Each structure stands twice: as C-alpha cells, then as structure tokens.
Amino acid sequence: MIQLEPYKPTWQTTATDFQDRLKVTLQPWLTTSSHVGSTAMPQLPARPIIDIAILVTNLTAVAHALNAAPVPNQPNTYQLTFDGQLINILIFVDEPAYQQVINFRDYLNAHRTDGRKYTAVRQTAAQATTMYYANKADFVDGINGKAAEWLKTKDDHEHHDRTVRAELVNMCFIKNPTTGEVLVENKIDAQWNGLTFPGGHVDPGESQLHAMTREVFEETGLKVRNLQLAGTVTWVENAAGDVSLGTLYTTSDYTGNLLAGSYEGAISWQPLSALTPDKLAPGISQVLKVFTDAHLHEAFWSYDDDQLRVE
C-alpha cells in the first residue's frame, strides 16, 4: 500500500539540487524544469517521491542520458535515486503538456479545499498500489479543467487595485506588576469620552514600536520597554474600505514619573475590576478583551457594524 507522508521542506531543497545537476547532464536538450506533484505542495501530504517535470527538445536522447528506470504505466516517466531520495522525472517535448502539470500544482497550492479533496482521493487510491494513477485520473482531469479556467482570470483577480487609505494608530495596556492596576486615561474629547488606554497615531516613516513608546511617554511620562504584541483593532471607515488600523501592545516594564494628566485627559491607575463598560470609552470594552484574553487577537468594526467584534 502506498503511504502518504507530511510535507518535508527537504523535498524542495533536494528538488533544487537535482535540477542543478540536470542542467549539466542534459545541457544540450533541456529547455526548462520544475518541481511538481505533491512534494511541491506544502499544505498536502505526499508520497515520498519527488516529481521533476522537464521540457526537452529530444526525448530519446534525454531518456538515454538519464540512465534511469522507466516507471510502469507512466509514459515518458523515469525513476532514479539522488542523495538517497527517490525521484520521478516526467519528460515533455510538448510545452502545453508541460505547463499543465505546473498549472495543476499552482492551482492546488492556491485552492486548499480542492487540495484536501485531492488528498482524500489519493488516500483512497493508495489502497490499490498498482492502480494508484488510474484511480485518481478522473479527479486530476477535473482539476486540470479548473486550473485552465482559473488561469484565464488569475491576473484580473491578482492585479486589480486593492489600495485603501490606512491611518495607523496604537494603544498600550500598561499593568503595574506589584498592584495589578492598569494605567488609563479619562478622555475629555466631546465626541469620544470615557476611560481608555494610552496611545495615538504613527507618524509618517515611524515604526510601530517607536510610535508606541513615544505616545506613552508624551501622554503619561513613562518610558515603556519590552512591549508585547497583543493583537490589532480595525475600524473600516467607509464603503471604499479605508481603515484605521491599530496595533495593541501590553507591558509591565516601565520607568519614570507618572504625569497627573495630559492634553488627552486625566491619568490614573485603576484596578481591572473598575474598568466596566459604562466607564470605558465607546468600543474600549471590546479592545480590553483582546488585551486580557490570550485567545482573542483582533477587534474589528466593519463599515456595516454598529459595534466592535472580537475574534
């Protein structure tokens, strides 16, 4: 029975090394080569045999030069061992046929659902070793058809304009390691008031971490270190998809003298239990969940939402 194995990065390394050797061995006839088949699909299990497709100008001369054994029931396919690894060499003189196996690989790498179906088909086919190729042939033909249609529109999907305006912001959850209290600001903005956490905007050309440490110092007088990424918060601002994208950090490592307040509002240490939704600024209760729950990584506000969702 044929066994399927989890993907191994060494397959790609071996495939690359072998193709370098082919460039020398088959130099008079080799047009191009590519690593194909399941060992070139990192998301899928594979038979531990590397498939290398080659496009050549003289099939007979190449077959002789390879000094490899023909694979039964696989036309123009030869097998040999390279650095202890079994390799199948698929020889093509017809460029469209060669391109088809490339397209098959690329389609399954881009479509995980069909990739999982392919795995199921191969697992069933593997029960009858002598009929392995025949038993998966219909599925392969179907994928070849899908791949051909996919390629017709692939460029349209990949190259349409995805540009949106993104305003970069940040926020920091600073916890006193001794008392467990959290540093908050009492916002006095007429349109957005209540308790929130230190943060602000990223200046043009500024890194996220630099912006975060700068904003905290400006608003609180504290110098924070060892910032840990907690997640993100995203507000979709309009139907065009423009966003405010916030990076959320946590730390318990800081020095300095706390300011009484800033232009943003009064600053104080508060017990976590006091940060109830009625006291927090709009949306901050959801952001607080991302800060405090290791299983949550994002707060998100779609253009059609009426509140932040956490995921």
C-alpha positions in Angstrom: 0.0 0.0 0.0 1.3 3.5 -0.9 1.9 5.7 2.2 1.4 9.5 2.2 3.7 11.5 4.4 3.5 15.1 5.9 5.3 17.7 3.8 9.1 18.0 4.3 11.0 21.2 3.5 14.0 19.0 2.5 12.0 17.9 -0.6 12.2 21.4 -2.1 16.0 21.6 -1.3 16.6 18.2 -2.9 14.5 19.1 -5.9 16.5 22.3 -6.4 19.8 20.5 -6.1 18.7 17.8 -8.6 17.6 20.3 -11.1 21.0 22.0 -10.9 22.5 18.6 -11.8 20.1 18.1 -14.7 21.2 21.4 -16.2 24.7 19.9 -16.6 23.7 16.3 -17.5 21.0 17.4 -20.1 22.6 20.6 -21.2 22.2 20.0 -25.0 18.4 19.3 -24.8 17.0 20.7 -21.6 14.7 23.8 -22.1 13.4 24.1 -18.5 12.4 22.1 -15.4 10.2 22.4 -12.4 9.4 20.7 -9.1 5.8 19.4 -9.4 3.5 16.9 -7.8 2.5 16.6 -4.2 6.0 17.1 -2.8 5.8 20.6 -4.2 2.5 21.4 -2.3 3.4 22.4 1.3 -0.2 22.1 2.6 -0.6 18.5 1.5 0.7 15.1 2.4 2.6 13.3 -0.3 4.2 10.1 -1.5 7.9 10.5 -0.6 8.9 10.6 -4.3 9.9 13.9 -5.8 8.4 14.7 -9.2 10.5 16.8 -11.6 9.0 17.8 -14.9 11.4 18.7 -17.7 10.8 20.2 -21.1 13.3 18.9 -23.6 14.0 19.0 -27.4 14.9 15.3 -27.8 13.1 12.7 -25.7 15.1 9.7 -26.9 18.5 11.4 -26.1 17.3 12.5 -22.7 15.9 9.2 -21.7 19.3 7.6 -22.6 21.3 10.2 -20.8 19.3 9.9 -17.6 20.4 6.3 -17.0 17.1 5.8 -15.1 14.5 3.1 -14.9 11.1 3.6 -16.7 8.1 3.9 -14.4 5.5 1.2 -15.3 2.2 2.6 -16.7 3.6 6.2 -16.7 4.6 7.2 -20.2 7.9 9.1 -20.5 8.5 8.9 -16.8 11.7 7.6 -15.3 12.9 6.9 -11.7 16.3 7.2 -10.1 17.8 7.9 -6.6 19.5 11.1 -5.9 21.1 11.7 -2.5 19.1 8.8 -1.1 15.8 10.3 -2.4 13.6 8.7 -5.0 12.9 11.0 -7.9 10.5 10.6 -10.8 11.4 12.6 -13.9 8.5 13.5 -16.2 9.8 14.2 -19.7 7.8 16.5 -22.0 8.6 17.7 -25.5 5.2 19.5 -25.8 5.2 22.8 -23.9 1.4 22.9 -23.3 1.5 19.5 -21.7 4.5 20.5 -19.6 2.7 23.7 -18.5 -0.4 21.7 -17.5 1.5 19.9 -14.6 2.8 23.3 -13.5 -0.8 24.7 -13.5 -2.0 21.7 -11.6 0.5 22.3 -8.8 -0.2 26.1 -8.7 -4.0 25.6 -8.6 -3.9 23.2 -5.7 -1.5 25.4 -3.8 -3.9 28.3 -4.2 -7.1 26.3 -3.5 -6.9 24.5 -0.2 -10.4 23.0 -0.4 -9.6 21.2 -3.7 -6.2 20.3 -2.2 -8.0 18.5 0.7 -10.2 16.7 -1.8 -7.1 15.6 -3.7 -5.6 14.2 -0.5 -8.8 12.2 0.1 -8.8 10.8 -3.5 -5.1 9.8 -3.2 -5.7 8.1 0.2 -8.4 6.0 -1.4 -6.3 5.3 -4.5 -3.3 4.3 -2.4 -5.2 1.2 -1.1 -4.6 -0.4 -4.5 -0.9 0.3 -5.3 -1.0 -1.0 -8.9 -4.0 1.2 -9.8 -2.9 4.3 -8.0 -2.5 6.6 -11.0 -5.6 5.2 -12.8 -7.8 5.6 -9.7 -7.0 9.3 -9.3 -7.0 10.1 -13.1 -10.6 11.5 -13.2 -10.0 13.9 -10.4 -6.8 15.1 -11.9 -8.6 15.7 -15.2 -11.2 17.7 -13.4 -8.6 19.8 -11.6 -6.8 20.4 -14.9 -10.0 21.9 -16.3 -10.4 24.1 -13.2 -6.8 25.2 -13.4 -7.2 26.3 -17.1 -10.3 28.4 -16.2 -8.6 29.8 -13.1 -5.6 31.0 -15.2 -7.8 32.9 -17.6 -8.9 35.2 -14.8 -6.0 34.9 -12.4 -4.3 38.1 -13.4 -7.6 40.0 -13.1 -8.0 38.8 -9.6 -4.4 39.4 -8.5 -3.8 42.8 -10.1 -6.9 44.8 -9.5 -6.4 47.9 -7.4 -6.6 47.0 -3.7 -5.4 50.3 -2.5 -7.2 51.9 0.5 -6.3 54.7 2.9 -4.9 53.4 6.2 -4.5 55.5 9.3 -2.1 53.8 11.7 -2.7 54.1 15.4 -1.7 52.2 18.5 -2.7 51.6 22.1 -0.8 50.2 25.2 -2.1 48.2 28.2 0.3 49.0 31.0 -0.1 46.9 34.1 1.6 47.6 37.5 3.4 44.3 38.3 3.0 44.9 42.0 -0.6 46.0 42.4 -2.1 44.6 39.2 -3.6 48.0 38.5 -3.9 49.3 34.9 -3.0 52.7 33.6 -5.9 54.6 32.0 -6.7 58.0 30.6 -10.1 59.7 31.1 -10.7 61.1 27.7 -12.3 64.6 27.6 -12.9 64.6 23.8 -16.5 65.7 23.3 -17.1 63.1 20.6 -15.3 60.2 22.4 -15.1 60.3 26.2 -14.5 57.8 28.9 -11.7 55.7 30.1 -9.2 54.4 27.6 -5.5 53.4 27.3 -2.5 55.5 26.3 -2.0 55.6 22.5 -2.1 57.6 19.4 -1.0 57.9 15.8 2.0 56.6 14.0 3.9 59.5 12.3 5.0 59.1 8.6 8.1 57.0 8.4 7.9 55.9 12.0 7.9 52.3 13.2 5.0 51.0 15.3 7.2 50.3 18.3 8.8 53.7 18.2 5.4 55.4 17.9 4.0 53.4 20.8 6.9 54.3 23.2 6.7 57.9 22.1 3.0 58.2 22.5 3.1 56.6 26.0 5.9 59.0 27.1 4.1 62.1 25.8 0.8 61.2 27.4 2.0 59.6 30.7 5.6 60.5 31.4 6.5 56.8 31.5 9.2 55.1 29.4 7.9 51.6 28.5 10.0 48.6 27.5 9.5 45.0 26.5 6.3 45.7 24.6 4.4 42.5 23.7 2.1 42.4 20.7 -1.5 41.6 21.9 -3.4 42.0 18.7 -5.0 44.6 16.5 -8.1 46.8 16.3 -9.5 47.8 12.9 -12.2 50.3 12.1 -13.5 50.3 8.5 -14.3 53.9 7.9 -16.3 53.9 4.7 -17.7 51.9 1.8 -14.3 52.2 -0.1 -12.7 50.2 2.7 -10.5 52.9 4.2 -9.4 51.9 7.6 -7.9 53.0 10.9 -5.6 50.1 11.9 -4.5 49.9 15.5 -1.7 47.8 17.0 -2.2 46.7 20.5 0.7 46.2 23.0 1.0 45.2 26.6 3.8 45.7 29.1 4.5 45.7 32.8 8.0 47.1 32.3 8.3 50.9 32.7 10.2 53.7 34.4 9.6 57.3 35.1 7.3 59.6 37.0 3.6 59.5 36.1 2.0 62.7 34.9 -1.2 63.8 36.5 -2.7 64.3 33.1 -2.1 65.5 29.5 -4.0 67.2 26.8 -5.8 63.9 26.3 -7.2 63.9 29.9 -6.5 62.8 33.5 -4.3 59.8 34.0 -4.6 57.3 36.8 -4.0 53.7 37.9 -7.2 51.7 38.2 -8.0 48.1 39.3 -9.0 46.0 36.3 -12.3 45.3 38.0 -13.2 49.0 37.8 -12.9 49.1 34.0 -16.6 48.4 33.4 -18.2 49.1 30.1 -20.2 52.1 31.4 -16.9 53.8 32.4 -14.9 53.0 29.3 -14.9 55.0 26.1 -17.1 53.6 23.3 -15.6 50.4 21.9 -12.8 50.1 24.5 -14.6 47.2 26.4 -14.0 45.1 23.3 -10.4 46.2 23.0 -9.9 45.3 26.6 -11.0 41.8 25.8 -8.2 41.5 23.3 -5.7 42.8 25.8 -6.7 40.4 28.5 -7.8 37.2 26.7 -5.0 35.2 25.1 -7.5 33.5 22.7 -8.6 36.8 21.2 -6.4 38.6 18.7 -8.5 41.3 16.9 -11.3 43.8 17.4 -12.9 44.6 14.2 -15.5 47.2 13.1 -16.9 46.7 9.6 -18.4 49.6 7.7 -21.9 48.0 8.3 -21.3 47.1 12.0 -22.8 49.0 15.0 -20.1 47.9 17.4 -16.6 46.3 17.6 -16.5 42.5 17.2 -13.7 40.4 18.7 -12.1 37.4 17.2 
